[in-house]
Amino acid sequence: MRNHAVDFFRGIAILIMVSANSYSYFFSDISCPIGIRVLFSSAAPIFIFMSGVSLRLSEENGKSIYKTIKRIFQIVFFAVLIDVLIWEILPFYTMDVLYLISFSLIILLILRKLPDYFALIVFALINLLTLLFSPYYIFDLVELSIFSVYEDYNFLTSVSQTFIGGWFPVFPWIGISLLGYYTAKHRFVLSKFSRSFLVTGLIGFLGFLYLTIEGIFSFNLPRSNYMEIFYPVTFPFFAYMISIFLILFYFIVKNSLKFKLLKLCGTYSLAVYFFHVVLIKFYLPIFDLENQEISLGERLVIFSSLFLLIFSHVLFLIWFERKTGKSHTFLKFLLGV
């Protein structure tokens, strides 16, 4: 049985991610308020945390190792497809979120057969290395065009971006996926603390938001027009992520969220992620949004149309799955379902 809360929050995360990734196209001339930047920055932690939770729950539901490995290949396939065909950059060079999730799942498949204290050691090591490497973060992202690979490729840059400098480097993000997996694994033992977790999480969430708006915490400027504040992850933001995870845990244990539209977006999150990148690359340029004569109202209408197209795409995927049943597995693989 699927966990409604997992699909619900994954749906929220993917829709926030759509907003965050498209914001600069719509409002390049408007400074993004710090509160909105905090909201945008909540999507990736939820998405990555839920990848670990989903793996654990799928195991409990009897999902075979073959299907898990197939899903990992599917995630990598879309990561490469986005880089090569849409952004025309070298894959496995900037460590985007799909690469991170697939790599995290591979590590989890290895760790899950070992005693839990191995995972605890790995988690502690990841956080320690994050603190040690933080002074060496290179804030300038290096993307390499597929047309200049032989001229500009640098192996050390690739390694650096994989571990500390890419969009979602191993340190600290892989630890978030591990935390999701083992939180789900021990959720029944921890469930007696769920109300305390919820209260603590809400206090941490609201406290971080207040202190950020008041200017107590300062964060880097947007990176390559992306509004998130975790480039790189700082200790205050790490505490903020923990607050979010405490809130998520409460609802995962309760398993009571059934908002169908958000739940469906979460169910088809990989397909929605790919589709939103396609829309940003090929749909938004149609409207010439850099033209200052386009009013704010018109921009909001176009912005809303993104979500209308995404919801329509989800409905198509539902129809297609019902129509085909267990057949057309390769086509479903290509559609991200």
C-alpha positions as CSV (number, residue, x, y, z in Angstrom):
1,M,0.0,0.0,0.0
2,R,1.3,3.4,-0.9
3,N,1.9,6.0,1.8
4,H,-0.3,9.0,1.1
5,A,1.9,11.4,2.9
6,V,5.0,10.4,0.9
7,D,3.2,11.1,-2.4
8,F,1.5,14.2,-1.1
9,F,4.8,15.9,0.1
10,R,6.7,14.7,-3.0
11,G,3.9,16.3,-5.0
12,I,4.3,19.6,-3.1
13,A,8.1,19.4,-3.5
14,I,8.0,18.9,-7.3
15,L,5.5,21.8,-7.7
16,I,7.7,24.1,-5.6
17,M,10.7,23.0,-7.6
18,V,8.8,24.0,-10.8
19,S,8.2,27.4,-9.3
20,A,11.8,27.8,-8.2
21,N,13.3,26.7,-11.5
22,S,11.1,29.0,-13.5
23,Y,11.1,32.0,-11.3
24,S,14.0,33.8,-13.0
25,Y,12.4,33.4,-16.4
26,F,9.2,35.3,-15.2
27,F,10.6,37.8,-12.8
28,S,14.2,38.4,-13.8
29,D,13.7,42.1,-13.1
30,I,12.2,41.6,-9.6
31,S,14.3,40.7,-6.6
32,C,13.1,37.5,-5.0
33,P,12.0,38.0,-1.3
34,I,14.0,36.0,1.2
35,G,10.8,34.3,2.4
36,I,10.1,33.0,-1.1
37,R,13.7,31.9,-1.4
38,V,13.3,29.8,1.8
39,L,10.1,28.2,0.4
40,F,11.9,27.4,-2.9
41,S,14.8,25.9,-0.9
42,S,12.4,23.5,0.9
43,A,11.7,21.4,-2.2
44,A,15.0,19.6,-2.7
45,P,15.4,18.5,0.9
46,I,11.9,17.0,0.9
47,F,12.4,15.4,-2.5
48,I,15.8,13.8,-1.5
49,F,14.6,12.8,2.0
50,M,11.5,11.1,0.4
51,S,13.7,9.1,-2.0
52,G,15.1,7.3,1.0
53,V,11.7,6.9,2.6
54,S,10.2,5.6,-0.6
55,L,13.0,2.9,-1.0
56,R,12.3,1.6,2.5
57,L,8.5,1.5,2.0
58,S,8.8,-0.2,-1.4
59,E,10.9,-2.9,0.2
60,E,8.3,-3.4,2.9
61,N,5.7,-3.7,0.1
62,G,7.7,-6.5,-1.6
63,K,9.3,-4.5,-4.4
64,S,12.0,-6.7,-5.9
65,I,15.7,-5.7,-6.2
66,Y,15.3,-5.9,-10.0
67,K,12.6,-3.3,-10.0
68,T,14.6,-1.0,-7.8
69,I,17.7,-1.3,-10.1
70,K,15.5,-0.7,-13.1
71,R,14.2,2.5,-11.4
72,I,17.8,3.7,-10.7
73,F,18.6,3.2,-14.4
74,Q,15.5,5.1,-15.3
75,I,16.5,8.0,-13.1
76,V,20.0,8.1,-14.6
77,F,18.5,7.9,-18.1
78,F,16.4,11.0,-17.5
79,A,19.3,12.8,-15.9
80,V,21.5,12.2,-18.9
81,L,18.6,13.0,-21.3
82,I,18.0,16.4,-19.6
83,D,21.7,17.3,-19.7
84,V,22.5,16.2,-23.2
85,L,19.3,16.9,-25.2
86,I,17.9,19.8,-23.3
87,W,20.7,21.8,-21.7
88,E,23.4,20.4,-24.1
89,I,25.9,20.0,-21.3
90,L,28.2,17.1,-20.4
91,P,26.4,14.6,-18.1
92,F,27.8,13.5,-14.8
93,Y,29.7,16.8,-14.5
94,T,27.5,19.1,-12.4
95,M,25.8,16.5,-10.1
96,D,22.2,17.5,-10.6
97,V,19.5,16.2,-8.3
98,L,18.6,13.1,-10.4
99,Y,22.3,11.9,-10.3
100,L,22.3,12.4,-6.6
101,I,19.2,10.4,-6.0
102,S,20.3,7.5,-8.2
103,F,23.7,7.5,-6.5
104,S,22.1,7.6,-3.0
105,L,19.8,4.6,-3.9
106,I,22.9,2.6,-4.9
107,I,24.6,3.3,-1.6
108,L,21.4,2.5,0.3
109,L,21.1,-0.9,-1.5
110,I,24.6,-1.7,-0.2
111,L,24.1,-0.4,3.3
112,R,20.7,-1.9,3.9
113,K,22.3,-5.4,4.1
114,L,24.7,-4.3,6.8
115,P,24.0,-3.5,10.5
116,D,22.5,-0.1,11.1
117,Y,25.5,1.2,12.8
118,F,27.4,1.2,9.5
119,A,24.8,3.6,8.1
120,L,25.2,5.8,11.3
121,I,29.0,5.8,10.7
122,V,28.5,6.8,7.0
123,F,26.0,9.5,8.0
124,A,28.4,11.0,10.6
125,L,31.3,10.8,8.2
126,I,29.3,12.6,5.5
127,N,28.5,15.5,7.9
128,L,32.0,15.6,9.2
129,L,33.5,15.8,5.7
130,T,30.9,18.5,4.8
131,L,32.2,20.7,7.6
132,L,35.8,20.0,6.6
133,F,35.2,20.7,2.9
134,S,32.9,23.8,3.4
135,P,35.8,26.3,3.2
136,Y,36.7,24.8,-0.2
137,Y,33.3,25.2,-1.8
138,I,33.6,26.8,-5.2
139,F,30.5,28.9,-5.6
140,D,30.9,29.3,-9.4
141,L,29.2,26.4,-11.1
142,V,31.1,25.0,-14.1
143,E,28.9,23.6,-16.8
144,L,30.6,22.0,-19.8
145,S,29.0,22.2,-23.3
146,I,28.9,18.8,-25.1
147,F,30.4,20.6,-28.0
148,S,33.6,21.5,-26.2
149,V,34.3,18.4,-24.1
150,Y,37.7,17.6,-25.6
151,E,38.9,21.2,-25.1
152,D,37.6,22.1,-21.7
153,Y,37.1,18.8,-19.7
154,N,38.9,18.8,-16.4
155,F,38.8,15.6,-14.3
156,L,39.5,17.4,-11.0
157,T,36.7,19.8,-11.6
158,S,34.3,16.9,-12.3
159,V,35.4,15.2,-9.0
160,S,35.1,18.5,-7.1
161,Q,31.6,19.1,-8.4
162,T,30.5,15.6,-7.6
163,F,31.5,15.8,-4.0
164,I,31.4,19.5,-2.9
165,G,30.7,22.0,-5.7
166,G,27.9,20.8,-8.0
167,W,24.2,21.5,-7.9
168,F,23.6,18.6,-5.4
169,P,27.0,17.3,-4.3
170,V,27.5,14.1,-2.3
171,F,28.4,16.2,0.7
172,P,26.0,16.7,2.4
173,W,23.0,15.7,0.3
174,I,23.5,11.9,0.2
175,G,23.2,12.0,4.0
176,I,19.6,13.3,3.6
177,S,18.6,10.3,1.6
178,L,20.2,8.0,4.2
179,L,18.3,9.8,6.9
180,G,15.0,9.3,5.0
181,Y,15.6,5.5,4.6
182,Y,16.5,4.8,8.2
183,T,13.9,7.1,9.6
184,A,11.3,5.1,7.7
185,K,12.9,1.8,8.8
186,H,12.5,2.7,12.5
187,R,9.4,4.8,12.2
188,F,7.3,2.4,14.4
189,V,9.8,2.7,17.3
190,L,10.0,6.5,16.9
191,S,6.2,6.9,16.4
192,K,5.6,7.5,20.1
193,F,7.6,10.7,19.7
194,S,5.7,11.9,16.6
195,R,3.8,14.7,18.3
196,S,6.9,16.0,20.0
197,F,8.7,15.8,16.6
198,L,5.8,17.8,15.0
199,V,5.9,20.6,17.6
200,T,9.7,20.8,17.5
201,G,9.7,20.8,13.7
202,L,7.1,23.6,13.6
203,I,9.1,25.7,16.1
204,G,12.3,25.2,14.1
205,F,10.6,25.9,10.8
206,L,8.9,29.1,11.9
207,G,12.0,30.2,13.9
208,F,14.3,29.8,11.0
209,L,11.9,31.7,8.7
210,Y,11.6,34.5,11.2
211,L,15.4,34.8,11.8
212,T,16.0,34.7,8.1
213,I,13.5,37.4,7.3
214,E,14.9,39.5,10.1
215,G,18.3,39.2,8.6
216,I,19.9,37.2,11.4
217,F,21.0,34.6,8.9
218,S,22.6,35.7,5.7
219,F,22.9,33.6,2.6
220,N,24.6,33.7,-0.8
221,L,23.1,35.4,-3.8
222,P,21.1,33.2,-6.2
223,R,23.4,30.8,-8.1
224,S,23.0,30.9,-11.9
225,N,19.6,32.5,-11.4
226,Y,18.3,29.8,-9.1
227,M,16.8,31.2,-6.0
228,E,17.7,28.5,-3.4
229,I,19.7,29.5,-0.4
230,F,21.6,26.2,0.1
231,Y,24.6,26.8,-2.2
232,P,26.4,25.7,-0.1
233,V,24.5,24.1,2.8
234,T,25.2,26.0,6.0
235,F,24.6,24.9,9.6
236,P,21.4,27.1,10.0
237,F,19.9,25.6,6.9
238,F,20.8,22.1,8.0
239,A,18.9,22.8,11.2
240,Y,16.0,24.0,9.0
241,M,16.1,20.8,7.0
242,I,15.9,18.7,10.2
243,S,12.8,20.8,11.3
244,I,11.1,19.9,8.0
245,F,12.0,16.2,8.4
246,L,10.5,16.1,11.8
247,I,7.2,17.5,10.4
248,L,7.3,15.0,7.5
249,F,7.8,12.2,10.0
250,Y,4.6,13.0,11.8
251,F,2.5,12.8,8.6
252,I,4.4,9.7,7.3
253,V,3.5,7.8,10.5
254,K,-0.1,9.0,10.3
255,N,-0.4,8.3,6.6
256,S,-3.6,10.4,6.4
257,L,-3.0,13.0,3.6
258,K,-5.2,12.2,0.6
259,F,-5.2,15.4,-1.6
260,K,-5.5,13.6,-4.9
261,L,-4.0,16.1,-7.3
262,L,-0.8,16.6,-5.2
263,K,-0.7,12.9,-4.5
264,L,-0.8,12.1,-8.2
265,C,2.0,14.7,-9.0
266,G,4.1,12.9,-6.3
267,T,3.3,9.5,-7.8
268,Y,4.6,10.6,-11.2
269,S,7.3,12.9,-9.8
270,L,10.1,11.7,-12.2
271,A,7.8,12.3,-15.3
272,V,6.7,15.7,-13.9
273,Y,10.3,16.7,-13.3
274,F,11.4,15.9,-16.8
275,F,8.3,17.5,-18.3
276,H,8.8,20.8,-16.4
277,V,12.4,21.0,-17.8
278,V,11.0,20.6,-21.3
279,L,8.5,23.4,-20.6
280,I,11.1,25.7,-19.3
281,K,13.4,25.1,-22.3
282,F,10.9,25.1,-25.1
283,Y,7.6,26.5,-23.9
284,L,8.5,29.6,-22.0
285,P,10.7,31.1,-24.8
286,I,7.6,31.4,-26.9
287,F,6.4,34.3,-24.8
288,D,9.6,36.4,-24.9
289,L,9.4,37.0,-21.1
290,E,12.4,39.2,-21.1
291,N,10.3,41.8,-22.9
292,Q,9.5,44.4,-20.3
293,E,6.2,45.3,-22.0
294,I,4.7,42.0,-20.8
295,S,2.6,43.0,-17.7
296,L,2.8,41.3,-14.3
297,G,-0.8,39.9,-14.9
298,E,0.2,38.3,-18.2
299,R,3.3,36.8,-16.6
300,L,1.1,35.3,-13.8
301,V,-1.2,33.8,-16.4
302,I,1.7,32.2,-18.3
303,F,3.1,31.0,-15.0
304,S,-0.2,29.4,-14.1
305,S,-0.3,27.7,-17.5
306,L,2.8,25.8,-16.6
307,F,0.9,24.0,-13.8
308,L,-2.1,23.5,-16.0
309,L,0.1,21.7,-18.6
310,I,1.8,19.7,-15.8
311,F,-1.6,18.5,-14.4
312,S,-2.8,17.6,-17.9
313,H,0.4,15.6,-18.4
314,V,-0.2,13.7,-15.2
315,L,-3.8,12.9,-16.3
316,F,-2.4,11.6,-19.6
317,L,0.0,9.3,-17.8
318,I,-2.9,8.0,-15.6
319,W,-4.9,7.3,-18.7
320,F,-2.0,5.7,-20.5
321,E,-1.2,3.4,-17.6
322,R,-4.9,2.3,-17.3
323,K,-5.1,1.8,-21.0
324,T,-2.0,-0.3,-21.4
325,G,-2.1,-2.3,-18.1
326,K,1.1,-4.3,-17.8
327,S,2.1,-4.0,-21.5
328,H,4.3,-1.4,-23.2
329,T,6.9,-1.5,-20.3
330,F,9.6,0.1,-22.5
331,L,7.4,3.0,-23.5
332,K,6.5,3.5,-19.8
333,F,10.2,3.6,-19.0
334,L,10.6,6.3,-21.6
335,L,7.6,8.3,-20.1
336,G,9.1,8.1,-16.6
337,V,6.4,5.9,-15.1
